[in-house]
Amino acid sequence: MTWRVEFSELAQKNLEKLDPQHARRIVAFMRERVRNLADPRSIGEALKGSTLREFWKYRVGDYRIIAKIEDDTVLILVLRIGNRKEVYR
């Protein structure tokens, strides 16, 4: 099964602020690796907390990708991208 990967406006702005090499690496990770998995949760990790359990994180170097996985529409919506020190604030 192939999942559809979409980037929110905030995630696109986050990508634009990154070094082009890191941005390409993150987009390639989502489109080439995560999108083709039968279960995208297999390489991600659920966020902790009662209000954050529906969100998942993926690690790409020092960067974290925060996403919401929608099973009904077979969609991975990337909400935020940032350095591991800042992305959770």
Buried (B, 14 or more C-beta within 10 A) or exposed (E): EEBEBBBBEBBEEBBEEBEEEBBEBBBEBBEEEBBEBEEBEEEBEEBEEEEEEEBBBBEBEEBBBBBEBBEEEEBBBBBBBBEEEEBEE
